[in-house]
Amino acid sequence: MKKLIKITQIKSGIGYHRSQKGTLKALGISKMHQSVEKEASPSVLGMVNKIRHLLKVEEVSK
């Protein structure tokens, strides 16, 4: 069974480097307080780790 995580943007990307804004877009987040559910793969976890100061991450139980 694949592990899912819920990623929510809690802080604005304004004032941060372009690559951090691009990481938000790559995760599929375009607005504040928007949430997406992603599989906890190494690539997604690496993106989350890069911008962890802008996000809230929760494990999804199904």
N, CA, C and O of each residue as an XYZ file, in Angstrom:
248
protein
N       0.836     -1.190      0.000
C       0.000      0.000      0.000
C       0.876      1.246      0.000
O       1.831      1.348      0.770
N       0.549      2.161     -0.845
C       1.312      3.392     -0.961
C       0.936      4.351      0.168
O      -0.230      4.459      0.546
N       1.930      5.033      0.691
C       1.699      6.004      1.756
C       1.361      7.355      1.124
O       2.075      7.827      0.239
N       0.269      7.975      1.584
C      -0.148      9.274      1.067
C       0.113     10.352      2.105
O      -0.012     10.125      3.308
N       0.479     11.533      1.613
C       0.633     12.688      2.484
C      -0.231     13.824      1.953
O      -0.417     13.966      0.744
N      -0.751     14.625      2.868
C      -1.544     15.802      2.511
C      -0.648     17.014      2.716
O      -0.137     17.232      3.814
N      -0.456     17.796      1.669
C       0.435     18.956      1.682
C      -0.422     20.206      1.568
O      -1.208     20.334      0.629
N      -0.280     21.134      2.518
C      -1.059     22.371      2.545
C      -0.101     23.553      2.618
O       0.821     23.570      3.433
N      -0.331     24.542      1.754
C       0.486     25.758      1.803
C      -0.036     26.648      2.932
O      -1.213     27.009      2.953
N       0.857     27.003      3.879
C       0.449     27.827      5.016
C       1.133     29.187      5.025
O       0.803     30.045      5.843
N       2.088     29.386      4.114
C       2.801     30.658      4.050
C       3.001     31.020      2.583
O       3.196     30.143      1.742
N       2.951     32.308      2.280
C       3.070     32.773      0.910
C       4.485     32.589      0.364
O       5.469     32.660      1.099
N       4.555     32.353     -0.939
C       5.842     32.232     -1.605
C       6.440     33.569     -2.004
O       7.550     33.617     -2.535
N       5.717     34.662     -1.755
C       6.207     35.996     -2.106
C       7.458     36.305     -1.292
O       7.488     36.115     -0.076
N       8.475     36.778     -1.975
C       9.718     37.141     -1.306
C      10.723     36.010     -1.248
O      11.843     36.202     -0.776
N      10.339     34.824     -1.724
C      11.251     33.687     -1.751
C      11.773     33.482     -3.166
O      11.214     34.005     -4.130
N      12.839     32.724     -3.276
C      13.515     32.514     -4.553
C      12.590     31.846     -5.576
O      11.676     31.102     -5.220
N      12.845     32.124     -6.816
C      12.042     31.609     -7.930
C      11.954     30.083     -7.926
O      10.911     29.520     -8.259
N      13.036     29.421     -7.552
C      13.015     27.950     -7.542
C      12.056     27.406     -6.481
O      11.474     26.337     -6.664
N      11.889     28.134     -5.376
C      10.946     27.691     -4.345
C       9.508     27.868     -4.825
O       8.650     27.033     -4.541
N       9.248     28.939     -5.542
C       7.916     29.136     -6.132
C       7.642     28.060     -7.181
O       6.520     27.566     -7.295
N       8.666     27.704     -7.941
C       8.530     26.647     -8.937
C       8.248     25.296     -8.308
O       7.523     24.480     -8.875
N       8.821     25.061     -7.138
C       8.565     23.813     -6.422
C       7.115     23.748     -5.961
O       6.495     22.686     -6.033
N       6.564     24.863     -5.490
C       5.139     24.906     -5.133
C       4.281     24.536     -6.338
O       3.344     23.746     -6.225
N       4.607     25.110     -7.487
C       3.852     24.851     -8.717
C       3.986     23.389     -9.134
O       3.017     22.778     -9.583
N       5.183     22.832     -8.987
C       5.411     21.431     -9.355
C       4.623     20.476     -8.459
O       4.236     19.391     -8.895
N       4.390     20.872     -7.227
C       3.582     20.061     -6.322
C       2.089     20.208     -6.611
O       1.279     19.440     -6.091
N       1.722     21.184     -7.433
C       0.325     21.385     -7.796
C      -0.388     22.359     -6.891
O      -1.617     22.364     -6.826
N       0.376     23.193     -6.182
C      -0.208     24.168     -5.257
C      -0.101     25.548     -5.887
O       0.984     25.978     -6.280
N      -1.252     26.252     -5.981
C      -1.225     27.577     -6.601
C      -1.807     28.663     -5.713
O      -1.668     29.846     -6.024
N      -2.457     28.291     -4.611
C      -3.087     29.283     -3.736
C      -2.775     28.966     -2.277
O      -2.445     27.834     -1.925
N      -2.887     29.980     -1.449
C      -2.725     29.794     -0.007
C      -3.810     28.861      0.516
O      -4.943     28.885      0.035
N      -3.467     28.057      1.481
C      -4.364     27.125      2.163
C      -4.946     26.064      1.232
O      -5.918     25.395      1.579
N      -4.355     25.915      0.063
C      -4.753     24.857     -0.855
C      -4.035     23.575     -0.439
O      -2.860     23.606     -0.075
N      -4.736     22.464     -0.495
C      -4.161     21.173     -0.126
C      -4.159     20.234     -1.319
O      -5.056     20.266     -2.162
N      -3.131     19.397     -1.372
C      -3.062     18.332     -2.372
C      -2.617     17.065     -1.661
O      -1.909     17.120     -0.655
N      -3.036     15.932     -2.188
C      -2.596     14.645     -1.664
C      -1.646     14.027     -2.677
O      -1.964     13.914     -3.861
N      -0.483     13.631     -2.197
C       0.545     13.045     -3.054
C       1.046     11.757     -2.425
O       0.971     11.563     -1.211
N       1.558     10.883     -3.280
C       2.220      9.682     -2.795
C       3.568     10.084     -2.193
O       4.256     10.946     -2.740
N       3.941      9.477     -1.091
C       5.178      9.839     -0.390
C       6.386      9.184     -1.058
O       7.035      8.325     -0.463
N       6.685      9.586     -2.283
C       7.840      9.070     -3.007
C       9.065      9.918     -2.649
O       8.919     11.029     -2.139
N      10.255      9.410     -2.910
C      11.463     10.191     -2.590
C      11.512     11.558     -3.279
O      12.003     12.524     -2.694
N      11.009     11.650     -4.511
C      11.042     12.931     -5.216
C      10.092     13.946     -4.577
O      10.445     15.116     -4.428
N       8.904     13.507     -4.204
C       7.939     14.404     -3.559
C       8.449     14.821     -2.184
O       8.345     15.990     -1.814
N       8.999     13.878     -1.424
C       9.532     14.209     -0.097
C      10.704     15.186     -0.196
O      10.881     16.031      0.682
N      11.500     15.076     -1.254
C      12.595     16.021     -1.463
C      12.083     17.420     -1.752
O      12.639     18.399     -1.254
N      11.014     17.527     -2.562
C      10.420     18.839     -2.845
C       9.818     19.438     -1.586
O       9.965     20.633     -1.330
N       9.136     18.608     -0.798
C       8.531     19.081      0.446
C       9.623     19.573      1.400
O       9.463     20.603      2.054
N      10.722     18.839      1.473
C      11.821     19.226      2.359
C      12.429     20.554      1.941
O      12.850     21.334      2.796
N      12.482     20.823      0.653
C      13.070     22.063      0.135
C      12.281     23.294      0.561
O      12.860     24.351      0.808
N      10.953     23.157      0.648
C      10.106     24.307      0.996
C       9.264     24.026      2.240
O       8.123     24.478      2.338
N       9.825     23.287      3.179
C       9.068     22.896      4.382
C       8.630     24.090      5.217
O       7.686     23.971      5.998
N       9.292     25.245      5.074
C       8.920     26.453      5.819
C       7.634     27.089      5.272
O       7.064     27.970      5.916
N       7.174     26.653      4.095
C       5.953     27.192      3.493
C       4.766     26.233      3.612
O       3.642     26.589      3.259
N       5.014     25.021      4.109
C       4.019     23.961      4.040
C       3.682     23.363      5.398
O       4.439     23.478      6.362
N       2.520     22.720      5.440
C       2.145     21.831      6.539
C       1.919     20.466      5.896
O       1.203     20.352      4.902
N       2.531     19.436      6.466
C       2.450     18.096      5.888
C       1.804     17.154      6.906
O       2.198     17.115      8.071
N       0.813     16.402      6.448
C       0.117     15.445      7.302
C       0.027     14.105      6.576
O      -0.104     14.053      5.353
N       0.097     13.026      7.347
C      -0.083     11.705      6.787
C      -1.579     11.439      6.640
O      -2.363     11.748      7.536
N      -1.968     10.863      5.502
C      -3.374     10.564      5.242
C      -3.608      9.090      5.532
O      -2.888      8.225      5.033
N      -4.614      8.815      6.338
C      -4.962      7.421      6.624
C      -6.270      7.087      5.892
O      -7.269      7.794      6.016
N      -6.233      6.007      5.139
C      -7.421      5.599      4.380
C      -7.794      4.203      4.757
O      -8.769      3.661      4.234
